[in-house]
Amino acid sequence: MPRLALYSMAVCVLALAAAVVSFVQGSWLGIVWVLLAGLSSNMAWYYVKLGRGAYQNR
């Protein structure tokens, strides 16, 4: 798995944890964290697919 995909997944997991903490504390700021988790999840998926394609072309 490409390194950027791993970084994106780490950001996704941390953003989800931050969203849970924000919602538990009663803050609506968790919505921003959910959006960031969605963005980083899409980035991770993109880099995984990009990495698979790069290895198939060799």
C-alpha positions in Angstrom: 0.0 0.0 0.0 1.4 3.4 -0.9 2.6 5.6 1.9 0.2 8.5 1.1 -2.7 6.0 1.4 -1.5 5.0 4.9 -1.2 8.7 5.9 -4.7 9.4 4.5 -6.2 6.5 6.4 -4.5 7.6 9.6 -6.0 11.1 9.1 -9.4 9.5 8.5 -9.3 7.5 11.7 -8.1 10.4 13.8 -10.8 12.7 12.3 -13.5 10.1 13.1 -12.2 9.9 16.7 -12.3 13.7 16.9 -15.8 13.7 15.5 -17.0 11.2 18.1 -15.4 13.3 20.9 -16.9 16.5 19.6 -20.4 15.0 19.4 -20.1 13.4 22.9 -19.2 16.8 24.3 -22.2 18.3 22.6 -20.3 20.4 20.0 -21.5 20.7 16.4 -17.9 21.1 15.3 -18.0 17.3 14.8 -19.6 17.9 11.4 -16.4 19.4 10.2 -14.5 16.4 11.4 -16.9 14.1 9.6 -16.4 16.0 6.4 -12.6 15.8 6.9 -12.9 12.1 7.5 -14.8 11.7 4.2 -12.3 13.7 2.3 -9.3 11.7 3.7 -11.1 8.4 3.0 -11.6 9.4 -0.6 -7.9 10.4 -0.8 -6.9 7.0 0.7 -9.1 5.1 -1.8 -7.6 7.1 -4.7 -4.0 6.4 -3.6 -4.7 2.7 -3.1 -6.1 2.5 -6.6 -3.3 4.5 -8.0 -0.8 2.3 -6.3 -2.4 -0.9 -7.7 -2.4 0.5 -11.2 1.3 1.5 -10.9 2.3 -2.0 -9.9 0.3 -3.6 -12.7 2.0 -1.6 -15.4 5.4 -2.9 -14.5 
